[in-house]
Amino acid sequence: MKEEEIKENFEQDSEKLESDDILEEINDSNVENEDHQEKLLAENVKLNDLLLRSKAELDNFQKRTLKQLQQAQLYSTEKLSSELLVIMDSLEAANKLSEEPNLKLETLIEGNSLLLKTTKEIFDKLEVEEINPLNEDFDPEYHQAMATKESEIEENMVLEVMQKGYKLKSKLLRPALVIVSKKSK
């Protein structure tokens, strides 16, 4: 019987050792999982903080950009307004002059010429370019045909300018109103 008891004790000891090994492996695995979870939580906190900082930075950028746009618009309006004040002053002076009883036509013509010269100088400062396409090819991008007129010259040429056009750098402010040639029959 002793041999059977020894065998039985051995098997029990073996099972106990195997279960101890399994428990130890499970414990090690749990410890590893806990370490992995802690690392993931730390990384999650770090990424969340980065996300919040990035969002705050984007919000600040949008606010700064909006403020800069508003200031640029205000500056351009201010620049235009200050230039228009010169024209306003000239018009008020002309109006005051027109009320004089001994007004001379030459004085009125001279004042009008001076006002036109001043306005052209202001347009030059503001980079507003005049479009006066007389005797040029018709360009629908900058000209608006109001009528056509039979002519001996080449077709689609500007014969008359009814109203000049204007552009600011490359942006069209107003097309020139023109009469365009067409071939005589």
Rosetta silent file (secondary structure, phi, psi, omega in degrees, C-alpha in Angstrom):
SEQUENCE: MKEEEIKENFEQDSEKLESDDILEEINDSNVENEDHQEKLLAENVKLNDLLLRSKAELDNFQKRTLKQLQQAQLYSTEKLSSELLVIMDSLEAANKLSEEPNLKLETLIEGNSLLLKTTKEIFDKLEVEEINPLNEDFDPEYHQAMATKESEIEENMVLEVMQKGYKLKSKLLRPALVIVSKKSK
SCORE:     score description
SCORE:     0.000 S_00000001
   1 L     0.000  -25.836 -178.408    0.000    0.000    0.000 S_00000001
   2 H   -61.990  -35.459 -179.409    2.728    2.300    0.537 S_00000001
   3 H   -67.203  -39.104  178.525    3.483    2.400   -3.081 S_00000001
   4 H   -67.133  -39.296  179.216   -0.054    3.378   -3.884 S_00000001
   5 H   -65.429  -40.868 -179.831   -0.010    6.064   -1.240 S_00000001
   6 H   -63.462  -44.131 -179.747    3.257    7.378   -2.578 S_00000001
   7 H   -62.887  -43.613 -179.128    1.852    7.399   -6.090 S_00000001
   8 H   -65.804  -44.180  177.508   -1.307    9.131   -4.931 S_00000001
   9 H   -61.856  -39.809  179.941    0.658   11.691   -2.911 S_00000001
  10 H   -63.270  -44.883  179.725    2.887   12.274   -5.920 S_00000001
  11 H   -64.042  -39.991  178.970   -0.098   12.838   -8.194 S_00000001
  12 H   -65.789  -42.459  178.505   -1.650   15.214   -5.665 S_00000001
  13 H   -64.476  -39.367  179.145    1.616   17.065   -5.298 S_00000001
  14 H   -64.317  -44.792  178.634    1.958   17.250   -9.072 S_00000001
  15 H   -62.957  -39.715 -179.921   -1.581   18.583   -9.446 S_00000001
  16 H   -65.058  -42.201  179.012   -0.909   21.089   -6.681 S_00000001
  17 H   -64.100  -42.613  179.068    2.299   22.203   -8.378 S_00000001
  18 H   -63.037  -43.936  179.642    0.518   22.503  -11.704 S_00000001
  19 H   -67.775  -34.399  175.908   -2.319   24.531  -10.160 S_00000001
  20 H   -64.717  -41.086  178.068    0.232   26.716   -8.336 S_00000001
  21 H   -62.951  -43.282  179.938    2.009   27.333  -11.661 S_00000001
  22 H   -63.667  -45.805  178.007   -1.294   28.186  -13.309 S_00000001
  23 H   -61.124  -39.476  179.562   -2.229   30.546  -10.464 S_00000001
  24 H   -65.289  -41.778  177.994    1.190   32.167  -10.664 S_00000001
  25 H   -62.946  -42.584  178.776    0.802   32.607  -14.441 S_00000001
  26 H   -62.747  -43.997  178.363   -2.673   34.102  -13.924 S_00000001
  27 H   -61.679  -43.909  177.940   -1.303   36.461  -11.277 S_00000001
  28 H   -61.869  -42.730  179.512    1.559   37.468  -13.574 S_00000001
  29 H   -63.004  -42.209  177.935   -0.902   37.978  -16.412 S_00000001
  30 H   -62.886  -41.990  179.213   -3.144   40.117  -14.165 S_00000001
  31 H   -63.034  -43.085  178.222   -0.161   42.207  -13.101 S_00000001
  32 H   -63.173  -43.460  178.578    0.813   42.676  -16.769 S_00000001
  33 H   -61.855  -41.054  179.007   -2.770   43.605  -17.670 S_00000001
  34 H   -64.408  -42.256  177.451   -2.902   46.123  -14.835 S_00000001
  35 H   -62.501  -43.490  179.456    0.397   47.653  -15.979 S_00000001
  36 H   -63.680  -42.593  178.141   -0.901   47.776  -19.565 S_00000001
  37 H   -63.122  -41.617  178.464   -4.164   49.370  -18.426 S_00000001
  38 H   -62.441  -41.898  177.918   -2.280   51.989  -16.408 S_00000001
  39 H   -63.405  -43.979  178.908   -0.139   52.809  -19.436 S_00000001
  40 H   -63.068  -41.614  178.407   -3.221   53.074  -21.637 S_00000001
  41 H   -64.067  -41.384  179.015   -4.972   55.331  -19.106 S_00000001
  42 H   -64.064  -42.303  178.482   -1.894   57.555  -18.842 S_00000001
  43 H   -65.747  -39.209  177.524   -1.673   57.771  -22.637 S_00000001
  44 H   -61.197  -44.449  178.889   -5.410   58.521  -22.842 S_00000001
  45 H   -62.179  -42.968 -179.801   -5.037   61.381  -20.329 S_00000001
  46 H   -62.482  -46.166  179.676   -2.056   62.716  -22.293 S_00000001
  47 H   -66.399  -37.763  178.005   -3.945   62.581  -25.629 S_00000001
  48 H   -63.255  -42.919  177.948   -7.027   64.177  -24.090 S_00000001
  49 H   -62.556  -43.117  178.281   -4.887   67.046  -22.769 S_00000001
  50 H   -62.350  -41.174  178.443   -3.297   67.458  -26.211 S_00000001
  51 H   -62.467  -45.403  179.550   -6.741   67.506  -27.828 S_00000001
  52 H   -63.531  -41.652  178.603   -8.003   70.200  -25.436 S_00000001
  53 H   -64.304  -42.372  179.631   -4.891   72.327  -25.996 S_00000001
  54 H   -63.752  -41.900  178.581   -5.217   71.970  -29.770 S_00000001
  55 H   -63.338  -42.734  178.871   -8.892   72.950  -29.650 S_00000001
  56 H   -64.296  -40.443  179.342   -8.082   76.010  -27.517 S_00000001
  57 H   -65.165  -41.107  177.272   -5.293   76.987  -29.901 S_00000001
  58 H   -63.721  -44.018  177.273   -7.640   76.655  -32.901 S_00000001
  59 H   -59.357  -44.598  178.825  -10.292   78.781  -31.165 S_00000001
  60 H   -63.827  -40.229  178.238   -7.688   81.465  -30.412 S_00000001
  61 H   -61.925  -44.946  179.364   -6.442   81.353  -34.016 S_00000001
  62 H   -62.334  -41.614  179.009   -9.990   81.819  -35.341 S_00000001
  63 H   -64.644  -43.611  178.699  -10.581   84.760  -33.011 S_00000001
  64 H   -62.495  -43.413 -179.111   -7.282   86.401  -34.010 S_00000001
  65 H   -63.273  -44.607  178.449   -8.020   85.895  -37.710 S_00000001
  66 H   -60.967  -43.168  179.337  -11.511   87.383  -37.393 S_00000001
  67 H   -63.506  -42.143  179.079  -10.112   90.383  -35.519 S_00000001
  68 H   -64.774  -39.481  177.149   -7.415   90.896  -38.171 S_00000001
  69 H   -63.423  -43.379  179.074  -10.016   90.721  -40.952 S_00000001
  70 H   -63.412  -41.375  178.966  -12.191   93.275  -39.187 S_00000001
  71 H   -67.373  -38.283  177.952   -9.216   95.594  -38.686 S_00000001
  72 H   -64.419  -41.985  178.796   -8.171   95.225  -42.342 S_00000001
  73 H   -64.918  -43.307  178.713  -11.700   96.052  -43.472 S_00000001
  74 H   -62.942  -42.703 -179.930  -11.832   99.040  -41.136 S_00000001
  75 H   -62.676  -44.573 -178.828   -8.432  100.244  -42.347 S_00000001
  76 H   -66.195  -39.053  177.131   -9.437   99.999  -46.028 S_00000001
  77 H   -65.726  -40.001  179.263  -12.722  101.811  -45.346 S_00000001
  78 H   -63.524  -43.574 -179.528  -10.837  104.450  -43.365 S_00000001
  79 H   -62.834  -46.695  179.241   -8.340  104.950  -46.200 S_00000001
  80 H   -62.898  -44.540 -178.441  -11.092  105.295  -48.807 S_00000001
  81 H   -61.702  -43.246 -178.945  -13.119  107.621  -46.575 S_00000001
  82 H   -65.821  -34.048  176.450  -10.192  109.938  -45.911 S_00000001
  83 H   -70.799  -37.788  179.286   -9.528  110.172  -49.663 S_00000001
  84 H   -68.398  -25.011  178.293  -13.218  110.857  -50.387 S_00000001
  85 H   -60.945  -34.342  177.783  -13.171  113.712  -47.876 S_00000001
  86 H   -62.096  -43.688  178.677  -10.955  115.653  -50.308 S_00000001
  87 H   -66.147  -42.144  179.052  -13.624  115.273  -53.013 S_00000001
  88 H   -59.803  -44.212  178.256  -16.358  116.210  -50.539 S_00000001
  89 H   -59.882  -43.380  179.747  -14.472  119.383  -49.581 S_00000001
  90 H   -64.913  -40.772  178.554  -14.094  120.314  -53.256 S_00000001
  91 H   -65.554  -40.361  178.229  -17.794  119.698  -53.949 S_00000001
  92 H   -65.282  -39.248  177.553  -18.822  121.807  -50.961 S_00000001
  93 H   -64.557  -41.374  178.558  -16.522  124.619  -52.129 S_00000001
  94 H   -64.763  -40.093  179.004  -18.034  124.398  -55.634 S_00000001
  95 H   -63.804  -43.004  179.061  -21.543  124.459  -54.177 S_00000001
  96 H   -64.492  -40.895  179.348  -20.705  127.519  -52.090 S_00000001
  97 H   -64.310  -36.728 -177.848  -19.133  129.194  -55.113 S_00000001
  98 H   -67.540  -17.608  179.981  -22.232  128.516  -57.251 S_00000001
  99 L   -84.529   -8.401  179.725  -24.336  130.589  -54.833 S_00000001
 100 L   -70.378  139.382 -177.711  -22.306  133.733  -55.539 S_00000001
 101 L   -69.795  -29.665 -177.169  -24.237  136.318  -57.574 S_00000001
 102 L  -102.308   39.912 -177.697  -21.230  137.256  -59.778 S_00000001
 103 L   -67.595  131.521  177.195  -20.258  133.701  -60.704 S_00000001
 104 L  -101.045  140.410 -179.198  -18.145  133.421  -63.837 S_00000001
 105 H   -60.451  -37.568 -179.821  -18.475  130.388  -66.059 S_00000001
 106 H   -61.053  -39.030  179.810  -14.679  130.128  -66.339 S_00000001
 107 H   -64.719  -42.510  179.168  -14.409  129.808  -62.546 S_00000001
 108 H   -64.513  -43.061  179.103  -16.968  126.996  -62.533 S_00000001
 109 H   -65.001  -42.598  178.999  -15.191  125.184  -65.385 S_00000001
 110 H   -62.629  -43.374  178.650  -11.821  125.597  -63.666 S_00000001
 111 H   -63.817  -40.624  178.857  -13.222  124.246  -60.393 S_00000001
 112 H   -65.260  -40.970  178.103  -14.791  121.274  -62.195 S_00000001
 113 H   -63.721  -41.997  178.825  -11.486  120.492  -63.949 S_00000001
 114 H   -63.966  -41.080  178.099   -9.643  120.691  -60.639 S_00000001
 115 H   -63.635  -42.658  178.288  -12.183  118.369  -59.008 S_00000001
 116 H   -63.621  -42.370  178.386  -11.820  115.852  -61.856 S_00000001
 117 H   -62.528  -43.919  179.710   -8.005  116.015  -61.568 S_00000001
 118 H   -62.245  -43.462  179.772   -8.197  115.494  -57.788 S_00000001
 119 H   -62.431  -42.074  178.680  -10.524  112.508  -58.221 S_00000001
 120 H   -64.672  -37.819  177.650   -8.163  110.908  -60.761 S_00000001
 121 H   -64.091  -40.649  178.494   -5.228  111.403  -58.363 S_00000001
 122 H   -65.184  -42.360  177.510   -7.204  109.697  -55.588 S_00000001
 123 H   -60.238  -39.457  177.704   -8.068  106.810  -57.938 S_00000001
 124 H   -62.677  -43.497  178.539   -4.355  106.462  -58.721 S_00000001
 125 H   -60.685  -40.110 -177.552   -3.536  106.307  -54.991 S_00000001
 126 L   -85.292    0.508 -179.069   -6.220  103.668  -54.476 S_00000001
 127 L    61.896   36.710  173.618   -5.058  101.783  -57.603 S_00000001
 128 E   -92.095  121.272 -175.321   -8.429  102.187  -59.311 S_00000001
 129 E  -104.657  135.282  179.544   -7.842  101.918  -63.058 S_00000001
 130 E   -79.363  141.007  174.731  -10.073  103.507  -65.671 S_00000001
 131 E  -112.815  106.241  179.298  -11.394  101.340  -68.528 S_00000001
 132 L  -128.618   85.294 -167.157  -11.856  103.497  -71.625 S_00000001
 133 L   -88.702   28.638 -178.332  -11.751  101.027  -74.548 S_00000001
 134 L   -55.749  130.296  179.589  -12.449  103.376  -77.494 S_00000001
 135 L    64.093   23.210  175.426  -11.241  101.804  -80.786 S_00000001
 136 L  -108.910  167.053  175.380  -10.188   98.601  -78.994 S_00000001
 137 E   -65.515  142.969  176.335  -11.443   95.035  -79.453 S_00000001
 138 L   -67.710  129.880  179.009  -14.637   94.291  -77.520 S_00000001
 139 L  -125.585  105.112 -176.576  -13.823   92.284  -74.366 S_00000001
 140 L   -62.254  -14.588  178.162  -16.932   90.929  -72.595 S_00000001
 141 L   -73.155  -30.767 -177.520  -14.894   90.519  -69.432 S_00000001
 142 L  -120.845   -8.845 -176.992  -14.473   94.304  -69.093 S_00000001
 143 E  -123.639  147.258  174.606  -17.047   95.755  -71.504 S_00000001
 144 E  -120.921  116.640 -178.480  -20.818   95.595  -71.657 S_00000001
 145 E   -75.500  122.099  178.480  -22.269   96.047  -75.133 S_00000001
 146 E   -94.986  -24.973 -179.613  -25.293   98.350  -75.028 S_00000001
 147 E  -164.113  167.099  172.027  -25.811   98.361  -78.798 S_00000001
 148 E  -119.780  155.882 -177.296  -24.218   97.477  -82.094 S_00000001
 149 E  -141.966  134.009  178.413  -23.684   99.840  -84.985 S_00000001
 150 E   -66.570  139.108 -176.658  -22.913   99.094  -88.617 S_00000001
 151 E  -153.948  156.704  178.061  -19.442  100.221  -89.542 S_00000001
 152 L   -81.448  -17.725 -179.266  -16.816   99.848  -92.245 S_00000001
 153 L   -79.570  175.782 -178.469  -14.148   99.005  -89.682 S_00000001
 154 L   -53.321  146.125 -179.484  -13.414   95.567  -88.281 S_00000001
 155 L   -70.793  151.536  178.482  -16.262   93.773  -86.487 S_00000001
 156 L    65.401   34.645  173.354  -16.422   93.726  -82.638 S_00000001
 157 E  -103.777  147.454  178.276  -14.505   96.975  -82.185 S_00000001
 158 E   -78.766  116.626  179.917  -15.623   99.539  -79.609 S_00000001
 159 E   -89.045  -39.702 -178.778  -17.001  102.511  -81.552 S_00000001
 160 E  -141.102  147.754  174.544  -18.265  104.573  -78.625 S_00000001
 161 E  -110.385  111.694 -179.613  -17.893  104.532  -74.862 S_00000001
 162 E   -78.123  -35.551  178.828  -21.180  105.517  -73.212 S_00000001
 163 E  -152.494  128.722 -179.876  -19.772  105.164  -69.686 S_00000001
 164 L   -66.976  152.160  175.492  -16.212  104.359  -68.630 S_00000001
 165 E  -103.057  170.796 -179.930  -15.559  101.253  -66.568 S_00000001
 166 E  -144.757  147.138  174.798  -13.262  100.852  -63.579 S_00000001
 167 E  -137.984  149.271  177.591  -11.272   98.075  -61.981 S_00000001
 168 E  -107.799  106.779 -172.195   -9.368   97.767  -58.719 S_00000001
 169 L    55.261 -113.326 -179.525   -6.163   95.885  -59.519 S_00000001
 170 L  -100.431   -1.420 -177.354   -7.576   92.780  -61.228 S_00000001
 171 E   -93.328  126.257  179.078  -11.136   93.054  -59.823 S_00000001
 172 E   -73.985  123.212  175.890  -13.742   94.649  -62.057 S_00000001
 173 E   -88.745  -42.422 -179.826  -15.673   97.371  -60.230 S_00000001
 174 E  -157.085  130.928  178.605  -17.858   98.366  -63.181 S_00000001
 175 L   -73.974  154.963  174.876  -17.730   97.355  -66.856 S_00000001
 176 E   -76.463  133.514  176.683  -17.468  100.013  -69.552 S_00000001
 177 E   -89.348  120.690 -170.318  -20.786  100.537  -71.363 S_00000001
 178 E  -134.437  162.476  170.432  -19.992  100.520  -75.081 S_00000001
 179 E  -110.038  130.778 -172.075  -21.369  100.482  -78.614 S_00000001
 180 E  -111.021  145.524 -179.213  -19.760   97.764  -80.734 S_00000001
 181 E   -77.405  149.067  169.498  -19.184   97.652  -84.478 S_00000001
 182 E  -136.758  154.117 -176.610  -20.783   95.154  -86.802 S_00000001
 183 E   -63.452  139.549  174.186  -20.138   94.669  -90.502 S_00000001
 184 L   -71.636  147.373  179.913  -22.218   96.707  -92.957 S_00000001
 185 L   -87.588    0.000    0.000  -24.439   94.674  -95.234 S_00000001
